[in-house]
Amino acid sequence: MRKKIRRLIRLISPFILLTLTVALIGGCGGGEVNDTGIIEKTFPNGFKLVLKENHASQMITSIVLVNAGSKYESDSTNGFTHFLEHLNFDGTATKSRIDINEGVKNHGGYINAFTNKDATTYLILMPSEYIDFGLDVQSDQLFGSVFPQDEYEKERKVVTEEIRKDYDDISYRVEMFNDSIVYAGTPYQRTVLGSPGTIAKVSRQAVINYYKSQYTPENMLAIAIGDFNADSMIALYDKYFGNRPKGGKGMEVHFSYKFPASDSVYYRKTDTKTNFINITYPAPLYTEKDYYAFDMLARYLNADEASPLYIALTKGDKPLIQSLSVNLDTKKEFTNLVVSVMTNDAKNTDEIIKRTNEVFKNIIEEGIEKEDLDRFIVKAKVGEYLLEERLHYWGIMKAELLAVGGFDFVNNYIDNLSKVTPDDLQSAVQKYFSNIKYVATAVVSKS
């Protein structure tokens, strides 16, 4: 996987693959058109497709999400999925690594992939006149990789080196420590990359077995956006994806998650000059109405100098923090609200938590003005419009949301967000913060 992409995805909250609710329509044409003009189709082999026309430029992107991630691994196989993502660029029965990577570039295209805990996403961006070539390459990657032995050993070294470099990255170590506490006892405790030891031991056959179990049509969702005719695109997807044999739905993971509220701080000392604190609170599931109120809450608290939380943590002659971010960590099984800060002094930790909790209590008492909510909605809509014009980047930024709730969830997100009222937000905060529960982790300097 391409490291810059993976790091971008880690900044968004992680998500898992959920099957789209789509009409089962046979044949290669005539998918179901919903009231937004978007076409949804499921092929007889279970492969799911969403088409969204955008004629702003003569480009098309194909985004395919595969139900494969570290969530579906075990402790002994941790890192398989990310390693496999690398290997899928190394050749098929009909295409070499050069054919795949340079072939796409030579046709004016862009190809990439990234792995997270819940899904692996493959994307390709092509001039519309060469989309047939692009889909041929993408489908061959997903269904026809052969993992040449010489490339396999090269890729093992590349992935091992990537893991070692990330272990040297303080932000990655902060992430691993926080996940080990917040996700303890669940598949999300595992990292995406695994360990050098695991990758050193994994056999080629073990990776092939995992590939065959997870990379099946039933386990995939494709979204095509760009300058195309819908019927023609359905025919192309049928040619390259719809005719692949069924292979089963792959592994399923079932577990229950109990929020590990401790109202205390777990510390880890390391070589760092800056101290990192994460405070995690339980939040509504993505299927609940209050979820969107919490999204608005996160936007409100993330509003830089207009944020009441930022003001509370930086007031006075000696600000407690140097940076602040608030986000929703959304999974199929649960959602958490995460407040992340950096501070120069680890002794500030208790006061940071105290002031953060006071901000939630103030919102319960005072609420939020409608003008503020309107401002965040306008900003969200403008951001969405801009993102939709950047076809492959849309896929990068939306992949994890797509993996959580499918295309309908993503497509209706802004509309649902727009329905949040000040009373909705105040009520949701009242429900979750009248009796505050949290768990906090702090990675701090040894000195």
BADREN-789070 format. One record per residue (C-alpha): z, x, y; residue in three letters. Coordinates in nm, 3 decimals. Example, Ala and Ser with C-alpha at 12.3 -4.5 7.8 and 13.67 -1.06 7.14 Angstrom:
<pts>
+---------+---------+---------+--------+
|      zz |      xx |      yy | residu |
+---------+---------+---------+--------+
|   0.780 |   1.230 |  -0.450 |    ALA |
|   0.714 |   1.367 |  -0.106 |    SER |
+---------+---------+---------+--------+
</pts>
This chain:
<pts>
+---------+---------+---------+--------+
|      zz |      xx |      yy | residu |
+---------+---------+---------+--------+
|   0.000 |   0.000 |   0.000 |    MET |
|  -0.061 |   0.106 |   0.351 |    ARG |
|   0.272 |   0.210 |   0.495 |    LYS |
|   0.218 |   0.092 |   0.853 |    LYS |
|   0.144 |  -0.259 |   0.727 |    ILE |
|   0.449 |  -0.265 |   0.498 |    ARG |
|   0.681 |  -0.163 |   0.778 |    ARG |
|   0.541 |  -0.437 |   0.999 |    LEU |
|   0.609 |  -0.689 |   0.726 |    ILE |
|   0.967 |  -0.567 |   0.686 |    ARG |
|   1.027 |  -0.658 |   1.053 |    LEU |
|   0.950 |  -1.017 |   0.980 |    ILE |
|   1.184 |  -1.185 |   0.738 |    SER |
|   1.095 |  -1.169 |   0.367 |    PRO |
|   0.958 |  -1.473 |   0.179 |    PHE |
|   0.841 |  -1.594 |  -0.170 |    ILE |
|   0.528 |  -1.760 |  -0.309 |    LEU |
|   0.536 |  -2.139 |  -0.338 |    LEU |
|   0.241 |  -2.339 |  -0.476 |    THR |
|   0.043 |  -2.540 |  -0.224 |    LEU |
|   0.027 |  -2.915 |  -0.268 |    THR |
|  -0.346 |  -2.962 |  -0.296 |    VAL |
|  -0.586 |  -3.209 |  -0.458 |    ALA |
|  -0.718 |  -3.104 |  -0.797 |    LEU |
|  -1.092 |  -3.128 |  -0.742 |    ILE |
|  -1.339 |  -2.996 |  -0.998 |    GLY |
|  -1.669 |  -2.824 |  -0.936 |    GLY |
|  -1.763 |  -2.579 |  -0.663 |    CYS |
|  -1.807 |  -2.810 |  -0.367 |    GLY |
|  -1.636 |  -3.075 |  -0.163 |    GLY |
|  -1.274 |  -2.976 |  -0.119 |    GLY |
|  -1.031 |  -3.218 |   0.041 |    GLU |
|  -1.045 |  -3.220 |   0.422 |    VAL |
|  -0.714 |  -3.299 |   0.591 |    ASN |
|  -0.670 |  -3.448 |   0.937 |    ASP |
|  -0.681 |  -3.104 |   1.103 |    THR |
|  -1.025 |  -3.025 |   0.963 |    GLY |
|  -0.880 |  -2.772 |   0.718 |    ILE |
|  -1.016 |  -2.787 |   0.364 |    ILE |
|  -0.789 |  -2.747 |   0.063 |    GLU |
|  -0.915 |  -2.706 |  -0.292 |    LYS |
|  -0.783 |  -2.617 |  -0.634 |    THR |
|  -1.037 |  -2.494 |  -0.887 |    PHE |
|  -1.012 |  -2.600 |  -1.253 |    PRO |
|  -0.860 |  -2.261 |  -1.344 |    ASN |
|  -0.573 |  -2.320 |  -1.100 |    GLY |
|  -0.693 |  -2.090 |  -0.821 |    PHE |
|  -0.597 |  -2.243 |  -0.484 |    LYS |
|  -0.809 |  -2.213 |  -0.172 |    LEU |
|  -0.765 |  -2.310 |   0.194 |    VAL |
|  -1.059 |  -2.290 |   0.437 |    LEU |
|  -1.016 |  -2.276 |   0.813 |    LYS |
|  -1.331 |  -2.241 |   1.021 |    GLU |
|  -1.317 |  -2.027 |   1.335 |    ASN |
|  -1.650 |  -1.946 |   1.500 |    HIS |
|  -1.512 |  -1.734 |   1.784 |    ALA |
|  -1.665 |  -1.423 |   1.627 |    SER |
|  -1.903 |  -1.347 |   1.342 |    GLN |
|  -1.622 |  -1.231 |   1.114 |    MET |
|  -1.446 |  -1.374 |   0.810 |    ILE |
|  -1.114 |  -1.279 |   0.657 |    THR |
|  -1.006 |  -1.356 |   0.301 |    SER |
|  -0.632 |  -1.343 |   0.238 |    ILE |
|  -0.508 |  -1.371 |  -0.120 |    VAL |
|  -0.139 |  -1.402 |  -0.198 |    LEU |
|  -0.030 |  -1.316 |  -0.551 |    VAL |
|   0.297 |  -1.437 |  -0.696 |    ASN |
|   0.414 |  -1.081 |  -0.763 |    ALA |
|   0.693 |  -0.885 |  -0.596 |    GLY |
|   1.020 |  -0.706 |  -0.664 |    SER |
|   1.180 |  -1.047 |  -0.713 |    LYS |
|   0.995 |  -1.068 |  -1.045 |    TYR |
|   1.103 |  -0.725 |  -1.166 |    GLU |
|   1.414 |  -0.600 |  -1.341 |    SER |
|   1.631 |  -0.304 |  -1.252 |    ASP |
|   1.438 |  -0.095 |  -1.506 |    SER |
|   1.097 |  -0.204 |  -1.375 |    THR |
|   1.181 |  -0.204 |  -1.004 |    ASN |
|   0.885 |  -0.069 |  -0.807 |    GLY |
|   0.615 |  -0.183 |  -1.056 |    PHE |
|   0.460 |  -0.433 |  -0.816 |    THR |
|   0.420 |  -0.196 |  -0.524 |    HIS |
|   0.284 |   0.075 |  -0.757 |    PHE |
|   0.036 |  -0.177 |  -0.899 |    LEU |
|  -0.081 |  -0.269 |  -0.549 |    GLU |
|  -0.176 |   0.096 |  -0.494 |    HIS |
|  -0.354 |   0.114 |  -0.829 |    LEU |
|  -0.568 |  -0.190 |  -0.752 |    ASN |
|  -0.760 |   0.023 |  -0.500 |    PHE |
|  -0.847 |   0.288 |  -0.761 |    ASP |
|  -1.135 |   0.134 |  -0.949 |    GLY |
|  -1.268 |  -0.142 |  -1.172 |    THR |
|  -1.516 |  -0.153 |  -1.458 |    ALA |
|  -1.802 |  -0.168 |  -1.206 |    THR |
|  -1.661 |  -0.005 |  -0.891 |    LYS |
|  -1.497 |   0.330 |  -0.822 |    SER |
|  -1.223 |   0.389 |  -0.569 |    ARG |
|  -1.493 |   0.510 |  -0.327 |    ILE |
|  -1.701 |   0.200 |  -0.389 |    ASP |
|  -1.407 |  -0.021 |  -0.299 |    ILE |
|  -1.267 |   0.152 |   0.005 |    ASN |
|  -1.574 |   0.317 |   0.158 |    GLU |
|  -1.803 |   0.035 |   0.048 |    GLY |
|  -1.611 |  -0.213 |   0.259 |    VAL |
|  -1.603 |   0.024 |   0.557 |    LYS |
|  -1.975 |   0.091 |   0.527 |    ASN |
|  -2.037 |  -0.283 |   0.560 |    HIS |
|  -1.832 |  -0.296 |   0.881 |    GLY |
|  -1.524 |  -0.433 |   0.707 |    GLY |
|  -1.152 |  -0.367 |   0.669 |    TYR |
|  -0.948 |  -0.382 |   0.349 |    ILE |
|  -0.574 |  -0.355 |   0.293 |    ASN |
|  -0.275 |  -0.491 |   0.103 |    ALA |
|   0.102 |  -0.499 |   0.122 |    PHE |
|   0.390 |  -0.584 |  -0.107 |    THR |
|   0.719 |  -0.751 |  -0.026 |    ASN |
|   0.999 |  -0.888 |  -0.239 |    LYS |
|   0.832 |  -1.224 |  -0.298 |    ASP |
|   0.456 |  -1.169 |  -0.303 |    ALA |
|   0.172 |  -0.921 |  -0.279 |    THR |
|  -0.096 |  -0.993 |  -0.020 |    THR |
|  -0.452 |  -0.864 |  -0.029 |    TYR |
|  -0.677 |  -0.903 |   0.271 |    LEU |
|  -1.032 |  -0.821 |   0.358 |    ILE |
|  -1.213 |  -0.866 |   0.689 |    LEU |
|  -1.592 |  -0.867 |   0.685 |    MET |
|  -1.886 |  -0.951 |   0.910 |    PRO |
|  -1.992 |  -1.298 |   0.798 |    SER |
|  -2.327 |  -1.170 |   0.671 |    GLU |
|  -2.148 |  -0.943 |   0.421 |    TYR |
|  -1.872 |  -1.176 |   0.301 |    ILE |
|  -2.042 |  -1.209 |  -0.040 |    ASP |
|  -1.996 |  -0.833 |  -0.085 |    PHE |
|  -1.637 |  -0.853 |   0.037 |    GLY |
|  -1.534 |  -1.132 |  -0.201 |    LEU |
|  -1.697 |  -0.947 |  -0.490 |    ASP |
|  -1.481 |  -0.642 |  -0.414 |    VAL |
|  -1.164 |  -0.845 |  -0.361 |    GLN |
|  -1.198 |  -1.050 |  -0.680 |    SER |
|  -1.279 |  -0.738 |  -0.882 |    ASP |
|  -0.962 |  -0.573 |  -0.749 |    GLN |
|  -0.750 |  -0.869 |  -0.848 |    LEU |
|  -0.898 |  -0.939 |  -1.190 |    PHE |
|  -1.092 |  -0.630 |  -1.301 |    GLY |
|  -0.890 |  -0.318 |  -1.219 |    SER |
|  -0.895 |  -0.064 |  -1.503 |    VAL |
|  -0.640 |   0.195 |  -1.376 |    PHE |
|  -0.829 |   0.521 |  -1.450 |    PRO |
|  -0.585 |   0.773 |  -1.598 |    GLN |
|  -0.664 |   1.048 |  -1.345 |    ASP |
|  -0.621 |   0.809 |  -1.051 |    GLU |
|  -0.304 |   0.672 |  -1.211 |    TYR |
|  -0.131 |   1.009 |  -1.202 |    GLU |
|  -0.248 |   1.077 |  -0.846 |    LYS |
|  -0.117 |   0.741 |  -0.732 |    GLU |
|   0.216 |   0.800 |  -0.904 |    ARG |
|   0.263 |   1.110 |  -0.687 |    LYS |
|   0.157 |   0.925 |  -0.371 |    VAL |
|   0.402 |   0.640 |  -0.433 |    VAL |
|   0.686 |   0.877 |  -0.525 |    THR |
|   0.634 |   1.070 |  -0.202 |    GLU |
|   0.626 |   0.745 |  -0.006 |    GLU |
|   0.962 |   0.644 |  -0.156 |    ILE |
|   1.117 |   0.979 |  -0.069 |    ARG |
|   0.994 |   0.957 |   0.288 |    LYS |
|   1.133 |   0.608 |   0.326 |    ASP |
|   1.470 |   0.719 |   0.191 |    TYR |
|   1.477 |   0.965 |   0.482 |    ASP |
|   1.412 |   0.679 |   0.727 |    ASP |
|   1.741 |   0.548 |   0.867 |    ILE |
|   1.603 |   0.197 |   0.918 |    SER |
|   1.515 |   0.177 |   0.548 |    TYR |
|   1.861 |   0.294 |   0.447 |    ARG |
|   2.014 |   0.033 |   0.677 |    VAL |
|   1.796 |  -0.232 |   0.515 |    GLU |
|   1.890 |  -0.124 |   0.162 |    MET |
|   2.262 |  -0.123 |   0.238 |    PHE |
|   2.253 |  -0.461 |   0.406 |    ASN |
|   2.052 |  -0.613 |   0.120 |    ASP |
|   2.296 |  -0.473 |  -0.137 |    SER |
|   2.575 |  -0.672 |   0.030 |    ILE |
|   2.403 |  -0.990 |   0.150 |    VAL |
|   2.188 |  -1.034 |  -0.165 |    TYR |
|   2.439 |  -0.896 |  -0.418 |    ALA |
|   2.379 |  -1.036 |  -0.766 |    GLY |
|   2.032 |  -1.172 |  -0.686 |    THR |
|   1.678 |  -1.034 |  -0.732 |    PRO |
|   1.662 |  -0.974 |  -0.355 |    TYR |
|   1.913 |  -0.694 |  -0.390 |    GLN |
|   1.634 |  -0.477 |  -0.532 |    ARG |
|   1.406 |  -0.278 |  -0.305 |    THR |
|   1.029 |  -0.321 |  -0.295 |    VAL |
|   0.960 |   0.048 |  -0.360 |    LEU |
|   1.198 |   0.110 |  -0.645 |    GLY |
|   1.311 |   0.468 |  -0.709 |    SER |
|   1.130 |   0.795 |  -0.784 |    PRO |
|   1.295 |   0.790 |  -1.125 |    GLY |
|   1.155 |   0.450 |  -1.216 |    THR |
|   0.803 |   0.536 |  -1.100 |    ILE |
|   0.816 |   0.867 |  -1.289 |    ALA |
|   0.888 |   0.681 |  -1.614 |    LYS |
|   0.657 |   0.381 |  -1.587 |    VAL |
|   0.375 |   0.391 |  -1.838 |    SER |
|   0.020 |   0.288 |  -1.764 |    ARG |
|   0.041 |   0.021 |  -2.036 |    GLN |
|   0.355 |  -0.130 |  -1.886 |    ALA |
|   0.179 |  -0.169 |  -1.552 |    VAL |
|  -0.125 |  -0.321 |  -1.724 |    ILE |
|   0.098 |  -0.573 |  -1.901 |    ASN |
|   0.262 |  -0.673 |  -1.573 |    TYR |
|  -0.081 |  -0.697 |  -1.408 |    TYR |
|  -0.210 |  -0.929 |  -1.679 |    LYS |
|   0.098 |  -1.151 |  -1.661 |    SER |
|   0.108 |  -1.197 |  -1.283 |    GLN |
|  -0.252 |  -1.155 |  -1.163 |    TYR |
|  -0.387 |  -1.486 |  -1.289 |    THR |
|  -0.580 |  -1.757 |  -1.100 |    PRO |
|  -0.287 |  -1.998 |  -1.132 |    GLU |
|  -0.066 |  -1.743 |  -0.957 |    ASN |
|  -0.285 |  -1.700 |  -0.648 |    MET |
|  -0.348 |  -1.867 |  -0.314 |    LEU |
|  -0.647 |  -1.772 |  -0.098 |    ALA |
|  -0.701 |  -1.850 |   0.269 |    ILE |
|  -1.039 |  -1.793 |   0.430 |    ALA |
|  -1.064 |  -1.800 |   0.808 |    ILE |
|  -1.370 |  -1.736 |   1.021 |    GLY |
|  -1.737 |  -1.791 |   1.084 |    ASP |
|  -1.863 |  -1.976 |   0.775 |    PHE |
|  -1.997 |  -2.300 |   0.637 |    ASN |
|  -1.730 |  -2.458 |   0.419 |    ALA |
|  -1.956 |  -2.564 |   0.133 |    ASP |
|  -2.110 |  -2.218 |   0.114 |    SER |
|  -1.768 |  -2.053 |   0.111 |    MET |
|  -1.640 |  -2.283 |  -0.163 |    ILE |
|  -1.943 |  -2.186 |  -0.368 |    ALA |
|  -1.871 |  -1.816 |  -0.315 |    LEU |
|  -1.504 |  -1.853 |  -0.412 |    TYR |
|  -1.610 |  -2.048 |  -0.718 |    ASP |
|  -1.849 |  -1.763 |  -0.808 |    LYS |
|  -1.592 |  -1.486 |  -0.770 |    TYR |
|  -1.256 |  -1.655 |  -0.831 |    PHE |
|  -1.305 |  -2.006 |  -0.970 |    GLY |
|  -1.481 |  -1.887 |  -1.285 |    ASN |
|  -1.204 |  -1.650 |  -1.393 |    ARG |
|  -1.024 |  -1.759 |  -1.712 |    PRO |
|  -0.677 |  -1.906 |  -1.691 |    LYS |
|  -0.395 |  -1.671 |  -1.770 |    GLY |
|  -0.075 |  -1.868 |  -1.717 |    GLY |
|   0.163 |  -1.896 |  -1.423 |    LYS |
|   0.336 |  -1.568 |  -1.492 |    GLY |
|   0.707 |  -1.503 |  -1.478 |    MET |
|   0.937 |  -1.746 |  -1.304 |    GLU |
|   1.268 |  -1.648 |  -1.150 |    VAL |
|   1.557 |  -1.890 |  -1.122 |    HIS |
|   1.892 |  -1.807 |  -0.968 |    PHE |
|   2.155 |  -1.963 |  -0.746 |    SER |
|   2.264 |  -1.803 |  -0.422 |    TYR |
|   2.612 |  -1.831 |  -0.280 |    LYS |
|   2.645 |  -1.700 |   0.073 |    PHE |
|   2.883 |  -1.400 |   0.052 |    PRO |
|   3.097 |  -1.494 |   0.350 |    ALA |
|   3.373 |  -1.239 |   0.397 |    SER |
|   3.435 |  -1.251 |   0.773 |    ASP |
|   3.467 |  -0.876 |   0.750 |    SER |
|   3.254 |  -0.565 |   0.790 |    VAL |
|   3.120 |  -0.340 |   0.515 |    TYR |
|   3.079 |   0.016 |   0.641 |    TYR |
|   2.861 |   0.301 |   0.525 |    ARG |
|   2.873 |   0.642 |   0.690 |    LYS |
|   2.559 |   0.854 |   0.707 |    THR |
|   2.376 |   1.111 |   0.917 |    ASP |
|   2.281 |   0.909 |   1.224 |    THR |
|   2.347 |   0.926 |   1.595 |    LYS |
|   2.294 |   0.553 |   1.646 |    THR |
|   2.504 |   0.291 |   1.470 |    ASN |
|   2.339 |  -0.015 |   1.315 |    PHE |
|   2.516 |  -0.348 |   1.273 |    ILE |
|   2.385 |  -0.659 |   1.099 |    ASN |
|   2.576 |  -0.987 |   1.118 |    ILE |
|   2.446 |  -1.253 |   0.880 |    THR |
|   2.524 |  -1.626 |   0.898 |    TYR |
|   2.418 |  -1.910 |   0.665 |    PRO |
|   2.136 |  -2.130 |   0.796 |    ALA |
|   1.943 |  -2.441 |   0.684 |    PRO |
|   1.678 |  -2.432 |   0.413 |    LEU |
|   1.319 |  -2.425 |   0.535 |    TYR |
|   1.273 |  -2.779 |   0.398 |    THR |
|   1.544 |  -2.922 |   0.625 |    GLU |
|   1.496 |  -3.054 |   0.976 |    LYS |
|   1.775 |  -2.831 |   1.109 |    ASP |
|   1.570 |  -2.525 |   1.008 |    TYR |
|   1.348 |  -2.569 |   1.316 |    TYR |
|   1.653 |  -2.607 |   1.539 |    ALA |
|   1.773 |  -2.272 |   1.404 |    PHE |
|   1.433 |  -2.120 |   1.475 |    ASP |
|   1.470 |  -2.233 |   1.836 |    MET |
|   1.821 |  -2.091 |   1.838 |    LEU |
|   1.687 |  -1.753 |   1.722 |    ALA |
|   1.422 |  -1.760 |   1.996 |    ARG |
|   1.687 |  -1.851 |   2.254 |    TYR |
|   1.911 |  -1.563 |   2.148 |    LEU |
|   1.612 |  -1.327 |   2.136 |    ASN |
|   1.507 |  -1.397 |   2.495 |    ALA |
|   1.592 |  -1.047 |   2.621 |    ASP |
|   1.781 |  -1.058 |   2.950 |    GLU |
|   1.772 |  -1.440 |   2.952 |    ALA |
|   1.956 |  -1.451 |   2.619 |    SER |
|   2.322 |  -1.554 |   2.644 |    PRO |
|   2.392 |  -1.322 |   2.352 |    LEU |
|   2.226 |  -1.024 |   2.520 |    TYR |
|   2.421 |  -1.098 |   2.838 |    ILE |
|   2.748 |  -1.122 |   2.644 |    ALA |
|   2.690 |  -0.790 |   2.469 |    LEU |
|   2.573 |  -0.592 |   2.773 |    THR |
|   2.794 |  -0.723 |   3.053 |    LYS |
|   3.026 |  -0.491 |   3.240 |    GLY |
|   3.009 |  -0.120 |   3.316 |    ASP |
|   2.991 |  -0.020 |   2.950 |    LYS |
|   2.737 |  -0.227 |   2.752 |    PRO |
|   2.830 |  -0.264 |   2.385 |    LEU |
|   2.472 |  -0.240 |   2.256 |    ILE |
|   2.140 |  -0.070 |   2.321 |    GLN |
|   1.918 |  -0.323 |   2.143 |    SER |
|   1.935 |  -0.674 |   1.998 |    LEU |
|   1.720 |  -0.883 |   1.765 |    SER |
|   1.782 |  -1.220 |   1.601 |    VAL |
|   1.572 |  -1.361 |   1.320 |    ASN |
|   1.569 |  -1.615 |   1.039 |    LEU |
|   1.564 |  -1.459 |   0.693 |    ASP |
|   1.391 |  -1.736 |   0.499 |    THR |
|   1.368 |  -1.760 |   0.122 |    LYS |
|   1.286 |  -2.048 |  -0.108 |    LYS |
|   1.647 |  -2.063 |  -0.224 |    GLU |
|   1.824 |  -2.008 |   0.108 |    PHE |
|   1.797 |  -1.912 |   0.474 |    THR |
|   2.018 |  -1.680 |   0.677 |    ASN |
|   2.038 |  -1.612 |   1.049 |    LEU |
|   2.062 |  -1.238 |   1.113 |    VAL |
|   2.183 |  -1.072 |   1.432 |    VAL |
|   2.093 |  -0.701 |   1.440 |    SER |
|   2.215 |  -0.457 |   1.703 |    VAL |
|   2.227 |  -0.085 |   1.771 |    MET |
|   2.527 |   0.067 |   1.942 |    THR |
|   2.626 |   0.418 |   2.044 |    ASN |
|   2.989 |   0.369 |   1.937 |    ASP |
|   3.088 |   0.230 |   1.596 |    ALA |
|   3.422 |   0.130 |   1.750 |    LYS |
|   3.232 |  -0.149 |   1.928 |    ASN |
|   3.167 |  -0.330 |   1.601 |    THR |
|   3.459 |  -0.575 |   1.603 |    ASP |
|   3.405 |  -0.663 |   1.968 |    GLU |
|   3.034 |  -0.719 |   1.909 |    ILE |
|   3.111 |  -0.966 |   1.630 |    ILE |
|   3.377 |  -1.139 |   1.840 |    LYS |
|   3.146 |  -1.189 |   2.139 |    ARG |
|   2.859 |  -1.303 |   1.915 |    THR |
|   3.076 |  -1.572 |   1.760 |    ASN |
|   3.192 |  -1.678 |   2.106 |    GLU |
|   2.831 |  -1.734 |   2.210 |    VAL |
|   2.782 |  -1.977 |   1.921 |    PHE |
|   3.098 |  -2.163 |   2.023 |    LYS |
|   2.974 |  -2.185 |   2.382 |    ASN |
|   2.646 |  -2.336 |   2.264 |    ILE |
|   2.843 |  -2.600 |   2.073 |    ILE |
|   3.027 |  -2.689 |   2.393 |    GLU |
|   2.752 |  -2.650 |   2.652 |    GLU |
|   2.428 |  -2.698 |   2.460 |    GLY |
|   2.093 |  -2.574 |   2.591 |    ILE |
|   1.869 |  -2.704 |   2.868 |    GLU |
|   1.542 |  -2.880 |   2.780 |    LYS |
|   1.360 |  -2.648 |   3.020 |    GLU |
|   1.460 |  -2.353 |   2.803 |    ASP |
|   1.331 |  -2.518 |   2.488 |    LEU |
|   1.005 |  -2.606 |   2.661 |    ASP |
|   0.965 |  -2.245 |   2.768 |    ARG |
|   1.001 |  -2.120 |   2.412 |    PHE |
|   0.755 |  -2.378 |   2.281 |    ILE |
|   0.493 |  -2.277 |   2.536 |    VAL |
|   0.544 |  -1.912 |   2.442 |    LYS |
|   0.518 |  -1.995 |   2.071 |    ALA |
|   0.195 |  -2.192 |   2.121 |    LYS |
|   0.032 |  -1.921 |   2.330 |    VAL |
|   0.127 |  -1.664 |   2.068 |    GLY |
|  -0.024 |  -1.883 |   1.798 |    GLU |
|  -0.352 |  -1.926 |   1.985 |    TYR |
|  -0.384 |  -1.551 |   2.037 |    LEU |
|  -0.298 |  -1.478 |   1.674 |    LEU |
|  -0.560 |  -1.719 |   1.542 |    GLU |
|  -0.830 |  -1.514 |   1.715 |    GLU |
|  -0.722 |  -1.199 |   1.531 |    ARG |
|  -0.824 |  -1.307 |   1.184 |    LEU |
|  -0.682 |  -1.042 |   0.951 |    HIS |
|  -0.377 |  -0.992 |   1.172 |    TYR |
|  -0.306 |  -1.363 |   1.135 |    TRP |
|  -0.289 |  -1.301 |   0.763 |    GLY |
|  -0.055 |  -1.007 |   0.803 |    ILE |
|   0.185 |  -1.196 |   1.028 |    MET |
|   0.174 |  -1.524 |   0.835 |    LYS |
|   0.175 |  -1.395 |   0.478 |    ALA |
|   0.545 |  -1.432 |   0.418 |    GLU |
|   0.562 |  -1.778 |   0.572 |    LEU |
|   0.270 |  -1.876 |   0.352 |    LEU |
|   0.457 |  -1.739 |   0.053 |    ALA |
|   0.757 |  -1.957 |   0.133 |    VAL |
|   0.606 |  -2.297 |   0.187 |    GLY |
|   0.230 |  -2.274 |   0.153 |    GLY |
|  -0.032 |  -2.353 |   0.411 |    PHE |
|   0.105 |  -2.693 |   0.515 |    ASP |
|   0.434 |  -2.533 |   0.611 |    PHE |
|   0.257 |  -2.275 |   0.827 |    VAL |
|   0.000 |  -2.513 |   0.970 |    ASN |
|   0.262 |  -2.767 |   1.082 |    ASN |
|   0.519 |  -2.510 |   1.195 |    TYR |
|   0.459 |  -2.524 |   1.571 |    ILE |
|   0.438 |  -2.905 |   1.570 |    ASP |
|   0.773 |  -2.928 |   1.392 |    ASN |
|   0.920 |  -2.672 |   1.628 |    LEU |
|   0.799 |  -2.879 |   1.925 |    SER |
|   1.001 |  -3.177 |   1.805 |    LYS |
|   1.335 |  -2.999 |   1.842 |    VAL |
|   1.548 |  -3.149 |   2.119 |    THR |
|   1.852 |  -3.002 |   2.294 |    PRO |
|   2.068 |  -3.247 |   2.099 |    ASP |
|   1.909 |  -3.132 |   1.770 |    ASP |
|   1.990 |  -2.770 |   1.847 |    LEU |
|   2.344 |  -2.842 |   1.960 |    GLN |
|   2.405 |  -3.058 |   1.654 |    SER |
|   2.275 |  -2.791 |   1.415 |    ALA |
|   2.492 |  -2.523 |   1.576 |    VAL |
|   2.789 |  -2.758 |   1.556 |    GLN |
|   2.725 |  -2.815 |   1.185 |    LYS |
|   2.699 |  -2.447 |   1.095 |    TYR |
|   2.923 |  -2.274 |   1.350 |    PHE |
|   3.218 |  -2.504 |   1.408 |    SER |
|   3.377 |  -2.311 |   1.121 |    ASN |
|   3.205 |  -1.975 |   1.147 |    ILE |
|   3.126 |  -1.786 |   0.828 |    LYS |
|   2.957 |  -1.448 |   0.827 |    TYR |
|   2.914 |  -1.120 |   0.648 |    VAL |
|   2.854 |  -0.799 |   0.842 |    ALA |
|   2.731 |  -0.453 |   0.749 |    THR |
|   2.750 |  -0.139 |   0.961 |    ALA |
|   2.574 |   0.191 |   0.901 |    VAL |
|   2.754 |   0.436 |   1.124 |    VAL |
|   2.767 |   0.803 |   1.209 |    SER |
|   2.977 |   1.036 |   0.997 |    LYS |
|   3.105 |   1.208 |   1.310 |    SER |
+---------+---------+---------+--------+
</pts>
